[in-house]
Amino acid sequence: MTSAEPEHHLGQRQLNALLMRALAGLSAEHRAVVDLTYFHGMGYREIADIVECPIDTVKTRMFHARRRLRLLLGGRLEEWL
């Protein structure tokens, strides 16, 4: 184990905690779209089928979710969005 590994793991835990707090700040509808897109690799059509809404609604929810996450993250993790 190198001396950088503990720092890396700490950084990852802090990053995960930051992301989880930001996701908790989203509405259930917005959080579902983000979760299905980023953590389950689903496309908008597939998400629309799952949440039983039009694909344009999924796109709108993602737009607003990303905007809200940018505010909640304060510019951190910008490349993730």
BELLIN-V306030 format. One record per helix or strand of 2 or more residues. SS is the DSSP state (H for helix, E for strand). FROM is the first residue (numbers start at 1). LEN is the number of residues. If there is no record, write none. Layout:
<<SS/FROM/LEN> <SS/FROM/LEN>>
This chain:
<<H/3/22> <H/28/12> <H/44/8> <H/55/19>>
